[in-house]
Amino acid sequence: MGGTAAAPGTTGLAVDGDGRVGIGIPAPLAALHLREGTALFSAAGDVPATPAPLGLSGEGRRAFWYADKAAFRAGYVVDGQYWADGSTSFDEANVGRYSFAAGYTSRATGQGSVALGSSNQAAGTNAVALGEFTRATGDNSVALGYGSGATGLGSVALGTACSATGAYATAIGFRSIASGDFSMALGKDARAEHRGAVVISDAFPGFASDYVPSSAPNQLTMRFVGGYIFNTSQNALSSNCGGCGGGAITGVMLAPGGGSWTTLSDRRAKENLRPVDAEQVLAKVAALPVSEWNYKSQPASQRHVGPMAQDFYQAFRLDGIGRDTTINTGDIDGVNMLAIQALAARTARLRQQNEQLHAQLRQHQAQLPALETHTAAAEAQARAA
């Protein structure tokens, strides 16, 4: 061993006067001190069907490799606020095959599971629980944060007090719940309660009774009381377009409390402006077929009124406007405004012509008494003759 307790060796295995063992070091600093080299814990083949008894149980601080389950444990286990039998977290019955658990009363009972942190539970096969008071009980589930739980198959819960109970559901944020299969809840108090639903919520207001739920399967629900901004260009959308000079900013906004989209229309974001003949546009609009219809993907009772994209494109494609399968709401608004301007111009001309006719009529009416007097005098003279 390279020495004795009274006279420690300088090579190989050394034992000092306090019973500390050093491997490759003459003065070990811990109960077991390995200098450089590699420490190996190995066993041939897969784990046995019936593992040998672990022989460890109850409260305490410990670190060990359980070869017959190919599992590792390190930390402190004790009965506490999360579960009354917390001290059994490292007991043989709570050690899953190929599992890893470390920290304060963390428990990894599922095969291939991982539990790290404080009072976490990874019970599902290949489940992962990290943080504090998290639980991943669904197979292939993940729970991260504080007090979050992933109980559905393949579910994910990230954040504080989040819950993913649906199969392949995801809950992220604060108190968000994804209970529908394949659902997703993001933000504060978002609740995706239906299959395939996605709910995204803001932080307003602060009380727990307020939440944003889904109302139908495969539905997207969002609440942002500060409004919505969607950018379609590299620069961020600004309400006053203060940076338009450095690059066009395009996108749409929905103002707080608003019910319709606001589209960027700042002159500084546009180029290649040219005038348009409003009369020609009016003629095209007058000839444009407009009908009532419903989308094939909607019930026949859900009716709409409007032109077909092909007809709209046929009318305005020479101007480079539109596509043969879509109609841009900004384009059709502009076309309608031009048609209205043409009608307004026609109305103004008709009003002017009408005023001229009224003026002529008033003039004729003013001349009528004199004409009647002259006619009467002529008739009287003729009778006298």
HELIX and SHEET records of a PDB file:
HELIX    1   1 ALA A   67  LYS A   69  5                                   3    
HELIX    2   2 GLY A   86  THR A   88  5                                   3    
HELIX    3   3 GLU A   92  ASN A   94  5                                   3    
HELIX    4   4 CYS A  244  GLY A  246  5                                   3    
HELIX    5   5 ARG A  267  ALA A  269  5                                   3    
HELIX    6   6 ALA A  278  ALA A  287  1                                  10    
HELIX    7   7 ALA A  309  PHE A  316  1                                   8    
HELIX    8   8 ARG A  317  ASP A  319  5                                   3    
HELIX    9   9 THR A  329  ALA A  384  1                                  56    
SHEET    1   A 3 LEU A  13  VAL A  15  0                                        
SHEET    2   A 3 VAL A  21  ILE A  23 -1                                        
SHEET    3   A 3 LEU A  32  LEU A  34  1                                        
SHEET    1   B11 GLY A  60  TYR A  66  0                                        
SHEET    2   B11 ALA A  71  VAL A  77 -1                                        
SHEET    3   B11 PHE A 100  TYR A 104  1                                        
SHEET    4   B11 VAL A 114  SER A 118  1                                        
SHEET    5   B11 VAL A 128  GLU A 132  1                                        
SHEET    6   B11 VAL A 142  TYR A 146  1                                        
SHEET    7   B11 VAL A 156  THR A 160  1                                        
SHEET    8   B11 THR A 170  PHE A 174  1                                        
SHEET    9   B11 MET A 184  LYS A 188  1                                        
SHEET   10   B11 VAL A 198  SER A 201  1                                        
SHEET   11   B11 LEU A 220  ARG A 223  1                                        
SHEET    1   C 8 ARG A 107  ALA A 108  0                                        
SHEET    2   C 8 GLN A 121  ALA A 122  1                                        
SHEET    3   C 8 ARG A 135  ALA A 136  1                                        
SHEET    4   C 8 GLY A 149  ALA A 150  1                                        
SHEET    5   C 8 SER A 163  ALA A 164  1                                        
SHEET    6   C 8 ILE A 177  ALA A 178  1                                        
SHEET    7   C 8 ALA A 190  ALA A 192  1                                        
SHEET    8   C 8 VAL A 212  PRO A 213  1                                        
SHEET    1   D 3 TYR A 228  ASN A 231  0                                        
SHEET    2   D 3 GLY A 251  LEU A 254 -1                                        
SHEET    3   D 3 THR A 262  THR A 263 -1                                        
SHEET    1   E 2 SER A 291  TRP A 293  0                                        
SHEET    2   E 2 HIS A 304  GLY A 306 -1                                        
END                                                                             
